[in-house]
Structure formats: structure tokens, C-alpha cells
Amino acid sequence: MEPTEIVEVDPGDEISCDGGKTYGHPRVYLSAGEDGRADCYYCGRRFQVRMANANQAGGKHQGAA
């Protein structure tokens, strides 16, 4: 299923979804998988954890040590 919306979150942020004004539903708390994604099972919004250091060092991605 394609996500209805993609919301970027910072590493370490708590991920919760209430559907917003468009998809309103009870607030649920989600955990990101190893791929950095969490999909809301009510409304289909996808939460994507931003990659650390992705825009540093001249645009080159620096992997975790």
C-alpha cells in the first residue's frame, strides 16, 4: 500500500499519529523499523526518520561508524 503522506521525523523523536485534520483517528504510538520507517495502521501515513549527517560534508552521505 502506498503511503497517504510521508512525514519526516528527527532521530530519537517519539512517533505518534492522530491522523491530523484530514484522517482524524485515535492517537497511536509507532516504532520505526530498522529501515527507519513506521506506517500508521489507521490512516496509512508513513513516518520516515531523517538520516543523520545526510546533508553534511558536501552532500555526501556519511554512514554510521
PDB file of N, CA, C, O and CB in Angstrom:
ATOM      1  N   MET A   1       0.839  -1.183   0.000  1.00  0.00           N
ATOM      2  CA  MET A   1       0.000   0.000   0.000  1.00  0.00           C
ATOM      3  C   MET A   1       0.883   1.244   0.000  1.00  0.00           C
ATOM      4  O   MET A   1       1.821   1.350   0.790  1.00  0.00           O
ATOM      5  CB  MET A   1      -0.954  -0.001   1.217  1.00  0.00           C
ATOM      6  N   GLU A   2       0.580   2.170  -0.878  1.00  0.00           N
ATOM      7  CA  GLU A   2       1.324   3.429  -0.928  1.00  0.00           C
ATOM      8  C   GLU A   2       0.909   4.303   0.250  1.00  0.00           C
ATOM      9  O   GLU A   2      -0.269   4.351   0.601  1.00  0.00           O
ATOM     10  CB  GLU A   2       1.082   4.170  -2.276  1.00  0.00           C
ATOM     11  N   PRO A   3       1.880   5.004   0.870  1.00  0.00           N
ATOM     12  CA  PRO A   3       1.526   5.884   1.988  1.00  0.00           C
ATOM     13  C   PRO A   3       0.668   7.058   1.519  1.00  0.00           C
ATOM     14  O   PRO A   3       0.844   7.564   0.411  1.00  0.00           O
ATOM     15  CB  PRO A   3       2.793   6.404   2.678  1.00  0.00           C
ATOM     16  N   THR A   4      -0.266   7.485   2.380  1.00  0.00           N
ATOM     17  CA  THR A   4      -1.110   8.634   2.048  1.00  0.00           C
ATOM     18  C   THR A   4      -0.334   9.934   2.177  1.00  0.00           C
ATOM     19  O   THR A   4      -0.666  10.931   1.536  1.00  0.00           O
ATOM     20  CB  THR A   4      -2.347   8.669   2.949  1.00  0.00           C
ATOM     21  N   GLU A   5       0.699   9.919   3.009  1.00  0.00           N
ATOM     22  CA  GLU A   5       1.534  11.095   3.259  1.00  0.00           C
ATOM     23  C   GLU A   5       2.831  10.589   3.876  1.00  0.00           C
ATOM     24  O   GLU A   5       2.823   9.582   4.585  1.00  0.00           O
ATOM     25  CB  GLU A   5       0.810  12.148   4.204  1.00  0.00           C
ATOM     26  N   ILE A   6       3.945  11.269   3.617  1.00  0.00           N
ATOM     27  CA  ILE A   6       5.214  10.931   4.244  1.00  0.00           C
ATOM     28  C   ILE A   6       5.613  12.086   5.146  1.00  0.00           C
ATOM     29  O   ILE A   6       5.706  13.233   4.708  1.00  0.00           O
ATOM     30  CB  ILE A   6       6.319  10.636   3.179  1.00  0.00           C
ATOM     31  N   VAL A   7       5.851  11.765   6.422  1.00  0.00           N
ATOM     32  CA  VAL A   7       6.210  12.762   7.425  1.00  0.00           C
ATOM     33  C   VAL A   7       7.619  12.440   7.910  1.00  0.00           C
ATOM     34  O   VAL A   7       7.865  11.342   8.409  1.00  0.00           O
ATOM     35  CB  VAL A   7       5.181  12.780   8.619  1.00  0.00           C
ATOM     36  N   GLU A   8       8.545  13.385   7.769  1.00  0.00           N
ATOM     37  CA  GLU A   8       9.905  13.170   8.249  1.00  0.00           C
ATOM     38  C   GLU A   8      10.009  13.542   9.722  1.00  0.00           C
ATOM     39  O   GLU A   8       9.468  14.558  10.159  1.00  0.00           O
ATOM     40  CB  GLU A   8      10.910  13.986   7.419  1.00  0.00           C
ATOM     41  N   VAL A   9      10.713  12.704  10.482  1.00  0.00           N
ATOM     42  CA  VAL A   9      10.926  12.955  11.904  1.00  0.00           C
ATOM     43  C   VAL A   9      12.414  12.861  12.201  1.00  0.00           C
ATOM     44  O   VAL A   9      13.156  12.188  11.485  1.00  0.00           O
ATOM     45  CB  VAL A   9      10.122  11.953  12.781  1.00  0.00           C
ATOM     46  N   ASP A  10      12.843  13.532  13.249  1.00  0.00           N
ATOM     47  CA  ASP A  10      14.245  13.502  13.648  1.00  0.00           C
ATOM     48  C   ASP A  10      14.553  12.235  14.432  1.00  0.00           C
ATOM     49  O   ASP A  10      13.676  11.702  15.111  1.00  0.00           O
ATOM     50  CB  ASP A  10      14.594  14.738  14.480  1.00  0.00           C
ATOM     51  N   PRO A  11      15.800  11.740  14.347  1.00  0.00           N
ATOM     52  CA  PRO A  11      16.179  10.570  15.132  1.00  0.00           C
ATOM     53  C   PRO A  11      15.915  10.819  16.618  1.00  0.00           C
ATOM     54  O   PRO A  11      16.221  11.896  17.129  1.00  0.00           O
ATOM     55  CB  PRO A  11      17.665  10.219  14.899  1.00  0.00           C
ATOM     56  N   GLY A  12      15.360   9.849  17.297  1.00  0.00           N
ATOM     57  CA  GLY A  12      15.088   9.963  18.720  1.00  0.00           C
ATOM     58  C   GLY A  12      13.735  10.558  19.052  1.00  0.00           C
ATOM     59  O   GLY A  12      13.311  10.500  20.207  1.00  0.00           O
ATOM     60  N   ASP A  13      13.034  11.138  18.063  1.00  0.00           N
ATOM     61  CA  ASP A  13      11.705  11.690  18.314  1.00  0.00           C
ATOM     62  C   ASP A  13      10.693  10.569  18.541  1.00  0.00           C
ATOM     63  O   ASP A  13      10.777   9.506  17.925  1.00  0.00           O
ATOM     64  CB  ASP A  13      11.261  12.582  17.140  1.00  0.00           C
ATOM     65  N   GLU A  14       9.732  10.825  19.440  1.00  0.00           N
ATOM     66  CA  GLU A  14       8.625   9.889  19.627  1.00  0.00           C
ATOM     67  C   GLU A  14       7.720  10.010  18.403  1.00  0.00           C
ATOM     68  O   GLU A  14       7.417  11.118  17.963  1.00  0.00           O
ATOM     69  CB  GLU A  14       7.831  10.181  20.966  1.00  0.00           C
ATOM     70  N   ILE A  15       7.297   8.894  17.862  1.00  0.00           N
ATOM     71  CA  ILE A  15       6.439   8.907  16.679  1.00  0.00           C
ATOM     72  C   ILE A  15       5.016   8.574  17.113  1.00  0.00           C
ATOM     73  O   ILE A  15       4.754   7.509  17.673  1.00  0.00           O
ATOM     74  CB  ILE A  15       6.948   7.896  15.595  1.00  0.00           C
ATOM     75  N   SER A  16       4.103   9.503  16.845  1.00  0.00           N
ATOM     76  CA  SER A  16       2.692   9.257  17.122  1.00  0.00           C
ATOM     77  C   SER A  16       1.875   9.822  15.972  1.00  0.00           C
ATOM     78  O   SER A  16       2.316  10.729  15.267  1.00  0.00           O
ATOM     79  CB  SER A  16       2.259   9.888  18.482  1.00  0.00           C
ATOM     80  N   CYS A  17       0.677   9.275  15.793  1.00  0.00           N
ATOM     81  CA  CYS A  17      -0.188   9.728  14.713  1.00  0.00           C
ATOM     82  C   CYS A  17      -1.621   9.800  15.230  1.00  0.00           C
ATOM     83  O   CYS A  17      -2.104   8.882  15.892  1.00  0.00           O
ATOM     84  CB  CYS A  17      -0.087   8.783  13.478  1.00  0.00           C
ATOM     85  N   ASP A  18      -2.291  10.908  14.916  1.00  0.00           N
ATOM     86  CA  ASP A  18      -3.715  11.029  15.221  1.00  0.00           C
ATOM     87  C   ASP A  18      -4.509  11.292  13.942  1.00  0.00           C
ATOM     88  O   ASP A  18      -5.696  11.614  13.987  1.00  0.00           O
ATOM     89  CB  ASP A  18      -3.957  12.159  16.248  1.00  0.00           C
ATOM     90  N   GLY A  19      -3.837  11.148  12.810  1.00  0.00           N
ATOM     91  CA  GLY A  19      -4.485  11.333  11.520  1.00  0.00           C
ATOM     92  C   GLY A  19      -4.603  12.769  11.065  1.00  0.00           C
ATOM     93  O   GLY A  19      -4.955  13.026   9.914  1.00  0.00           O
ATOM     94  N   GLY A  20      -4.314  13.716  11.955  1.00  0.00           N
ATOM     95  CA  GLY A  20      -4.441  15.117  11.590  1.00  0.00           C
ATOM     96  C   GLY A  20      -5.880  15.490  11.286  1.00  0.00           C
ATOM     97  O   GLY A  20      -6.794  14.726  11.597  1.00  0.00           O
ATOM     98  N   LYS A  21      -6.094  16.633  10.695  1.00  0.00           N
ATOM     99  CA  LYS A  21      -7.453  17.093  10.378  1.00  0.00           C
ATOM    100  C   LYS A  21      -8.083  16.274   9.255  1.00  0.00           C
ATOM    101  O   LYS A  21      -9.300  16.100   9.206  1.00  0.00           O
ATOM    102  CB  LYS A  21      -7.431  18.571   9.987  1.00  0.00           C
ATOM    103  N   THR A  22      -7.248  15.779   8.365  1.00  0.00           N
ATOM    104  CA  THR A  22      -7.758  15.047   7.209  1.00  0.00           C
ATOM    105  C   THR A  22      -8.236  13.646   7.555  1.00  0.00           C
ATOM    106  O   THR A  22      -9.313  13.234   7.124  1.00  0.00           O
ATOM    107  CB  THR A  22      -6.699  14.964   6.153  1.00  0.00           C
ATOM    108  N   TYR A  23      -7.435  12.899   8.338  1.00  0.00           N
ATOM    109  CA  TYR A  23      -7.721  11.484   8.577  1.00  0.00           C
ATOM    110  C   TYR A  23      -8.115  11.183  10.015  1.00  0.00           C
ATOM    111  O   TYR A  23      -8.166  10.006  10.373  1.00  0.00           O
ATOM    112  CB  TYR A  23      -6.526  10.658   8.212  1.00  0.00           C
ATOM    113  N   GLY A  24      -8.399  12.167  10.862  1.00  0.00           N
ATOM    114  CA  GLY A  24      -8.623  12.025  12.291  1.00  0.00           C
ATOM    115  C   GLY A  24      -8.958  10.627  12.800  1.00  0.00           C
ATOM    116  O   GLY A  24      -9.893   9.990  12.315  1.00  0.00           O
ATOM    117  N   HIS A  25      -8.200  10.163  13.766  1.00  0.00           N
ATOM    118  CA  HIS A  25      -8.419   8.873  14.417  1.00  0.00           C
ATOM    119  C   HIS A  25      -7.765   8.918  15.791  1.00  0.00           C
ATOM    120  O   HIS A  25      -7.055   9.878  16.089  1.00  0.00           O
ATOM    121  CB  HIS A  25      -7.848   7.694  13.558  1.00  0.00           C
ATOM    122  N   PRO A  26      -7.979   7.912  16.640  1.00  0.00           N
ATOM    123  CA  PRO A  26      -7.323   7.914  17.954  1.00  0.00           C
ATOM    124  C   PRO A  26      -5.804   7.971  17.806  1.00  0.00           C
ATOM    125  O   PRO A  26      -5.242   7.392  16.876  1.00  0.00           O
ATOM    126  CB  PRO A  26      -7.729   6.665  18.760  1.00  0.00           C
ATOM    127  N   ARG A  27      -5.144   8.674  18.730  1.00  0.00           N
ATOM    128  CA  ARG A  27      -3.684   8.771  18.682  1.00  0.00           C
ATOM    129  C   ARG A  27      -3.063   7.391  18.947  1.00  0.00           C
ATOM    130  O   ARG A  27      -3.427   6.698  19.897  1.00  0.00           O
ATOM    131  CB  ARG A  27      -3.168   9.814  19.721  1.00  0.00           C
ATOM    132  N   VAL A  28      -2.125   7.020  18.085  1.00  0.00           N
ATOM    133  CA  VAL A  28      -1.372   5.779  18.261  1.00  0.00           C
ATOM    134  C   VAL A  28       0.111   6.115  18.269  1.00  0.00           C
ATOM    135  O   VAL A  28       0.546   7.071  17.626  1.00  0.00           O
ATOM    136  CB  VAL A  28      -1.707   4.744  17.137  1.00  0.00           C
ATOM    137  N   TYR A  29       0.877   5.328  18.997  1.00  0.00           N
ATOM    138  CA  TYR A  29       2.325   5.498  19.065  1.00  0.00           C
ATOM    139  C   TYR A  29       2.957   4.385  18.255  1.00  0.00           C
ATOM    140  O   TYR A  29       2.575   3.220  18.368  1.00  0.00           O
ATOM    141  CB  TYR A  29       2.842   5.488  20.544  1.00  0.00           C
ATOM    142  N   LEU A  30       3.932   4.759  17.436  1.00  0.00           N
ATOM    143  CA  LEU A  30       4.541   3.829  16.494  1.00  0.00           C
ATOM    144  C   LEU A  30       6.041   3.729  16.730  1.00  0.00           C
ATOM    145  O   LEU A  30       6.666   4.656  17.244  1.00  0.00           O
ATOM    146  CB  LEU A  30       4.260   4.261  15.054  1.00  0.00           C
ATOM    147  N   SER A  31       6.601   2.605  16.352  1.00  0.00           N
ATOM    148  CA  SER A  31       8.049   2.402  16.429  1.00  0.00           C
ATOM    149  C   SER A  31       8.591   2.226  15.025  1.00  0.00           C
ATOM    150  O   SER A  31       8.033   1.478  14.223  1.00  0.00           O
ATOM    151  CB  SER A  31       8.404   1.171  17.316  1.00  0.00           C
ATOM    152  N   ALA A  32       9.685   2.921  14.730  1.00  0.00           N
ATOM    153  CA  ALA A  32      10.322   2.788  13.419  1.00  0.00           C
ATOM    154  C   ALA A  32      11.075   1.471  13.356  1.00  0.00           C
ATOM    155  O   ALA A  32      11.697   1.051  14.332  1.00  0.00           O
ATOM    156  CB  ALA A  32      11.277   3.976  13.139  1.00  0.00           C
ATOM    157  N   GLY A  33      11.014   0.832  12.211  1.00  0.00           N
ATOM    158  CA  GLY A  33      11.760  -0.400  11.987  1.00  0.00           C
ATOM    159  C   GLY A  33      13.213  -0.087  11.673  1.00  0.00           C
ATOM    160  O   GLY A  33      13.625   1.072  11.713  1.00  0.00           O
ATOM    161  N   GLU A  34      13.981  -1.105  11.364  1.00  0.00           N
ATOM    162  CA  GLU A  34      15.395  -0.910  11.043  1.00  0.00           C
ATOM    163  C   GLU A  34      15.584  -0.061   9.797  1.00  0.00           C
ATOM    164  O   GLU A  34      16.647   0.529   9.604  1.00  0.00           O
ATOM    165  CB  GLU A  34      16.080  -2.250  10.856  1.00  0.00           C
ATOM    166  N   ASP A  35      14.564   0.006   8.950  1.00  0.00           N
ATOM    167  CA  ASP A  35      14.642   0.832   7.739  1.00  0.00           C
ATOM    168  C   ASP A  35      14.280   2.291   8.014  1.00  0.00           C
ATOM    169  O   ASP A  35      14.268   3.114   7.099  1.00  0.00           O
ATOM    170  CB  ASP A  35      13.721   0.270   6.662  1.00  0.00           C
ATOM    171  N   GLY A  36      13.982   2.613   9.292  1.00  0.00           N
ATOM    172  CA  GLY A  36      13.670   3.986   9.663  1.00  0.00           C
ATOM    173  C   GLY A  36      12.253   4.415   9.337  1.00  0.00           C
ATOM    174  O   GLY A  36      11.948   5.607   9.349  1.00  0.00           O
ATOM    175  N   ARG A  37      11.383   3.459   9.046  1.00  0.00           N
ATOM    176  CA  ARG A  37      10.006   3.768   8.678  1.00  0.00           C
ATOM    177  C   ARG A  37       9.017   3.235   9.713  1.00  0.00           C
ATOM    178  O   ARG A  37       9.255   2.218  10.364  1.00  0.00           O
ATOM    179  CB  ARG A  37       9.687   3.189   7.304  1.00  0.00           C
ATOM    180  N   ALA A  38       7.905   3.950   9.842  1.00  0.00           N
ATOM    181  CA  ALA A  38       6.771   3.490  10.631  1.00  0.00           C
ATOM    182  C   ALA A  38       5.511   3.910   9.890  1.00  0.00           C
ATOM    183  O   ALA A  38       5.339   5.089   9.580  1.00  0.00           O
ATOM    184  CB  ALA A  38       6.804   4.071  12.095  1.00  0.00           C
ATOM    185  N   ASP A  39       4.638   2.970   9.607  1.00  0.00           N
ATOM    186  CA  ASP A  39       3.391   3.267   8.900  1.00  0.00           C
ATOM    187  C   ASP A  39       2.223   3.180   9.871  1.00  0.00           C
ATOM    188  O   ASP A  39       2.106   2.222  10.635  1.00  0.00           O
ATOM    189  CB  ASP A  39       3.183   2.296   7.707  1.00  0.00           C
ATOM    190  N   CYS A  40       1.361   4.189   9.834  1.00  0.00           N
ATOM    191  CA  CYS A  40       0.171   4.196  10.674  1.00  0.00           C
ATOM    192  C   CYS A  40      -0.834   3.198  10.115  1.00  0.00           C
ATOM    193  O   CYS A  40      -1.173   3.244   8.932  1.00  0.00           O
ATOM    194  CB  CYS A  40      -0.447   5.620  10.757  1.00  0.00           C
ATOM    195  N   TYR A  41      -1.303   2.309  10.957  1.00  0.00           N
ATOM    196  CA  TYR A  41      -2.241   1.276  10.512  1.00  0.00           C
ATOM    197  C   TYR A  41      -3.675   1.786  10.413  1.00  0.00           C
ATOM    198  O   TYR A  41      -4.541   1.077   9.902  1.00  0.00           O
ATOM    199  CB  TYR A  41      -2.190   0.096  11.454  1.00  0.00           C
ATOM    200  N   TYR A  42      -3.947   3.016  10.898  1.00  0.00           N
ATOM    201  CA  TYR A  42      -5.268   3.608  10.737  1.00  0.00           C
ATOM    202  C   TYR A  42      -5.385   4.349   9.407  1.00  0.00           C
ATOM    203  O   TYR A  42      -6.303   4.087   8.630  1.00  0.00           O
ATOM    204  CB  TYR A  42      -5.565   4.557  11.895  1.00  0.00           C
ATOM    205  N   CYS A  43      -4.464   5.268   9.141  1.00  0.00           N
ATOM    206  CA  CYS A  43      -4.637   6.177   8.009  1.00  0.00           C
ATOM    207  C   CYS A  43      -3.608   6.006   6.892  1.00  0.00           C
ATOM    208  O   CYS A  43      -3.771   6.596   5.824  1.00  0.00           O
ATOM    209  CB  CYS A  43      -4.589   7.576   8.497  1.00  0.00           C
ATOM    210  N   GLY A  44      -2.564   5.224   7.106  1.00  0.00           N
ATOM    211  CA  GLY A  44      -1.596   4.990   6.048  1.00  0.00           C
ATOM    212  C   GLY A  44      -0.476   6.012   5.954  1.00  0.00           C
ATOM    213  O   GLY A  44       0.352   5.931   5.046  1.00  0.00           O
ATOM    214  N   ARG A  45      -0.427   6.987   6.883  1.00  0.00           N
ATOM    215  CA  ARG A  45       0.695   7.934   6.868  1.00  0.00           C
ATOM    216  C   ARG A  45       1.984   7.176   7.167  1.00  0.00           C
ATOM    217  O   ARG A  45       2.008   6.255   7.984  1.00  0.00           O
ATOM    218  CB  ARG A  45       0.476   9.089   7.906  1.00  0.00           C
ATOM    219  N   ARG A  46       3.046   7.580   6.492  1.00  0.00           N
ATOM    220  CA  ARG A  46       4.365   6.979   6.734  1.00  0.00           C
ATOM    221  C   ARG A  46       5.241   8.004   7.440  1.00  0.00           C
ATOM    222  O   ARG A  46       5.315   9.163   7.033  1.00  0.00           O
ATOM    223  CB  ARG A  46       5.033   6.503   5.395  1.00  0.00           C
ATOM    224  N   PHE A  47       5.895   7.566   8.490  1.00  0.00           N
ATOM    225  CA  PHE A  47       6.858   8.390   9.215  1.00  0.00           C
ATOM    226  C   PHE A  47       8.238   7.853   8.880  1.00  0.00           C
ATOM    227  O   PHE A  47       8.514   6.665   9.049  1.00  0.00           O
ATOM    228  CB  PHE A  47       6.592   8.377  10.772  1.00  0.00           C
ATOM    229  N   GLN A  48       9.100   8.740   8.403  1.00  0.00           N
ATOM    230  CA  GLN A  48      10.453   8.373   7.977  1.00  0.00           C
ATOM    231  C   GLN A  48      11.454   9.129   8.831  1.00  0.00           C
ATOM    232  O   GLN A  48      11.434  10.359   8.882  1.00  0.00           O
ATOM    233  CB  GLN A  48      10.675   8.678   6.461  1.00  0.00           C
ATOM    234  N   VAL A  49      12.333   8.390   9.505  1.00  0.00           N
ATOM    235  CA  VAL A  49      13.365   9.015  10.330  1.00  0.00           C
ATOM    236  C   VAL A  49      14.432   9.601   9.411  1.00  0.00           C
ATOM    237  O   VAL A  49      14.946   8.914   8.528  1.00  0.00           O
ATOM    238  CB  VAL A  49      13.991   7.988  11.331  1.00  0.00           C
ATOM    239  N   ARG A  50      14.762  10.879   9.625  1.00  0.00           N
ATOM    240  CA  ARG A  50      15.813  11.532   8.830  1.00  0.00           C
ATOM    241  C   ARG A  50      17.146  10.860   9.108  1.00  0.00           C
ATOM    242  O   ARG A  50      17.436  10.467  10.237  1.00  0.00           O
ATOM    243  CB  ARG A  50      15.895  13.052   9.147  1.00  0.00           C
ATOM    244  N   MET A  51      17.940  10.737   8.077  1.00  0.00           N
ATOM    245  CA  MET A  51      19.271  10.153   8.233  1.00  0.00           C
ATOM    246  C   MET A  51      20.201  11.205   8.819  1.00  0.00           C
ATOM    247  O   MET A  51      20.247  12.332   8.326  1.00  0.00           O
ATOM    248  CB  MET A  51      19.820   9.624   6.872  1.00  0.00           C
ATOM    249  N   ALA A  52      20.936  10.856   9.855  1.00  0.00           N
ATOM    250  CA  ALA A  52      21.905  11.767  10.468  1.00  0.00           C
ATOM    251  C   ALA A  52      23.033  12.038   9.489  1.00  0.00           C
ATOM    252  O   ALA A  52      23.502  11.121   8.815  1.00  0.00           O
ATOM    253  CB  ALA A  52      22.462  11.183  11.791  1.00  0.00           C
ATOM    254  N   ASN A  53      23.470  13.280   9.404  1.00  0.00           N
ATOM    255  CA  ASN A  53      24.595  13.698   8.566  1.00  0.00           C
ATOM    256  C   ASN A  53      24.339  13.564   7.070  1.00  0.00           C
ATOM    257  O   ASN A  53      25.291  13.605   6.291  1.00  0.00           O
ATOM    258  CB  ASN A  53      25.802  12.902   8.925  1.00  0.00           C
ATOM    259  N   ALA A  54      23.096  13.405   6.642  1.00  0.00           N
ATOM    260  CA  ALA A  54      22.812  13.201   5.220  1.00  0.00           C
ATOM    261  C   ALA A  54      23.156  14.422   4.376  1.00  0.00           C
ATOM    262  O   ALA A  54      23.512  14.275   3.206  1.00  0.00           O
ATOM    263  CB  ALA A  54      21.354  12.850   5.029  1.00  0.00           C
ATOM    264  N   ASN A  55      23.056  15.625   4.942  1.00  0.00           N
ATOM    265  CA  ASN A  55      23.311  16.827   4.149  1.00  0.00           C
ATOM    266  C   ASN A  55      24.613  17.511   4.543  1.00  0.00           C
ATOM    267  O   ASN A  55      24.802  18.689   4.239  1.00  0.00           O
ATOM    268  CB  ASN A  55      22.160  17.799   4.295  1.00  0.00           C
ATOM    269  N   GLN A  56      25.490  16.815   5.197  1.00  0.00           N
ATOM    270  CA  GLN A  56      26.768  17.394   5.592  1.00  0.00           C
ATOM    271  C   GLN A  56      27.876  16.884   4.679  1.00  0.00           C
ATOM    272  O   GLN A  56      27.660  15.977   3.876  1.00  0.00           O
ATOM    273  CB  GLN A  56      27.086  17.065   7.063  1.00  0.00           C
ATOM    274  N   ALA A  57      29.035  17.458   4.806  1.00  0.00           N
ATOM    275  CA  ALA A  57      30.233  17.045   4.056  1.00  0.00           C
ATOM    276  C   ALA A  57      30.001  17.103   2.559  1.00  0.00           C
ATOM    277  O   ALA A  57      30.267  16.137   1.843  1.00  0.00           O
ATOM    278  CB  ALA A  57      30.654  15.632   4.455  1.00  0.00           C
ATOM    279  N   GLY A  58      29.501  18.248   2.083  1.00  0.00           N
ATOM    280  CA  GLY A  58      29.361  18.436   0.642  1.00  0.00           C
ATOM    281  C   GLY A  58      28.296  17.561   0.017  1.00  0.00           C
ATOM    282  O   GLY A  58      28.379  17.255  -1.172  1.00  0.00           O
ATOM    283  N   GLY A  59      27.288  17.146   0.786  1.00  0.00           N
ATOM    284  CA  GLY A  59      26.211  16.347   0.226  1.00  0.00           C
ATOM    285  C   GLY A  59      26.490  14.861   0.225  1.00  0.00           C
ATOM    286  O   GLY A  59      25.624  14.079  -0.166  1.00  0.00           O
ATOM    287  N   LYS A  60      27.669  14.447   0.648  1.00  0.00           N
ATOM    288  CA  LYS A  60      27.996  13.027   0.687  1.00  0.00           C
ATOM    289  C   LYS A  60      27.422  12.415   1.945  1.00  0.00           C
ATOM    290  O   LYS A  60      27.494  12.996   3.028  1.00  0.00           O
ATOM    291  CB  LYS A  60      29.520  12.804   0.620  1.00  0.00           C
ATOM    292  N   HIS A  61      26.848  11.229   1.788  1.00  0.00           N
ATOM    293  CA  HIS A  61      26.297  10.521   2.947  1.00  0.00           C
ATOM    294  C   HIS A  61      27.441   9.910   3.740  1.00  0.00           C
ATOM    295  O   HIS A  61      28.324   9.257   3.185  1.00  0.00           O
ATOM    296  CB  HIS A  61      25.280   9.422   2.508  1.00  0.00           C
ATOM    297  N   GLN A  62      27.407  10.133   5.044  1.00  0.00           N
ATOM    298  CA  GLN A  62      28.417   9.528   5.922  1.00  0.00           C
ATOM    299  C   GLN A  62      27.723   8.439   6.711  1.00  0.00           C
ATOM    300  O   GLN A  62      26.848   8.731   7.527  1.00  0.00           O
ATOM    301  CB  GLN A  62      29.087  10.593   6.879  1.00  0.00           C
ATOM    302  N   GLY A  63      28.095   7.191   6.486  1.00  0.00           N
ATOM    303  CA  GLY A  63      27.480   6.071   7.193  1.00  0.00           C
ATOM    304  C   GLY A  63      27.896   6.038   8.631  1.00  0.00           C
ATOM    305  O   GLY A  63      28.872   6.676   9.027  1.00  0.00           O
ATOM    306  N   ALA A  64      27.147   5.288   9.418  1.00  0.00           N
ATOM    307  CA  ALA A  64      27.458   5.146  10.835  1.00  0.00           C
ATOM    308  C   ALA A  64      28.727   4.341  11.000  1.00  0.00           C
ATOM    309  O   ALA A  64      28.987   3.405  10.244  1.00  0.00           O
ATOM    310  CB  ALA A  64      26.298   4.483  11.592  1.00  0.00           C
ATOM    311  N   ALA A  65      29.514   4.712  11.993  1.00  0.00           N
ATOM    312  CA  ALA A  65      30.777   4.015  12.236  1.00  0.00           C
ATOM    313  C   ALA A  65      30.552   2.738  13.001  1.00  0.00           C
ATOM    314  O   ALA A  65      31.507   2.019  13.295  1.00  0.00           O
ATOM    315  CB  ALA A  65      31.745   4.904  12.992  1.00  0.00           C
TER     316      ALA A  65
END
